[in-house]
Amino acid sequence: MAIQYLDTPADNQGMPFKECLARLNHNKLPAFLFGLSVMLVSMIPILNFLIIPAAVASATCLWHENYQP
């Protein structure tokens, strides 16, 4: 889930996918916790519709705080 959502802000900056994966591998904990939380919330029936826009916004904030070049 983290790769799916964090690829969007990386792609907006023109970063290749391999470089995005390298950045995520360098600092794994925030990406793992983000992906885990999105996955767990998406299992709840009504919240799974609301988590998609919230996850996109959260991934953008996470990208700018931890992974931006």
PyMOL commands that set and color helices and strands:
alter all, ss='L'
color gray80, all
select helices_A, chain A and resi 2-12+17-26+28-41+47-67
alter helices_A, ss='H'
color red, helices_A
deselect
rebuild
show_as cartoon
